Amino acid sequence: MEGTFVVEQSDDFIDIAFPTDFTEGVSGEMHLFRPNNADLDLKLSIPANSKQLSIPKDKIKSGQYEIKITCDVAGNTYYFEQGITVK
């Protein structure tokens, strides 16, 4: 895999762009994990052939999270994890 996942936060969304060399369809799952409160976790399916995932911030409370992504691209499985503080 060349490139990397890119996470950006705006006032209204958390945007996760997939690596640019993912030229074939991406499918999988994203888990927004809240270490201190499992009730605030969020799981989303990644729509087939996505290049980016946008999470509306009105669906999540502010605080510390771990973004965990498992996805399949062209028969290969990839895992990405990154901490984020939602403001």
Stockholm file with secondary structure:
# STOCKHOLM 1.0

chainA/1-87         MEGTFVVEQSDDFIDIAFPTDFTEGVSGEMHLFRPNNADLDLKLSIPANSKQLSIPKDKIKSGQYEIKITCDVAGNTYYFEQGITVK
#=GR chainA/1-87 SS CCSCCEEEECSSEEEEECCTTCCSCEEEEEEEECTTCGGGCEEEEECTTCSEEEEEGGGSCSEEEEEEEEEEETTEEEEEEEEEEEC
#=GC SS_cons        CCSCCEEEECSSEEEEECCTTCCSCEEEEEEEECTTCGGGCEEEEECTTCSEEEEEGGGSCSEEEEEEEEEEETTEEEEEEEEEEEC
//
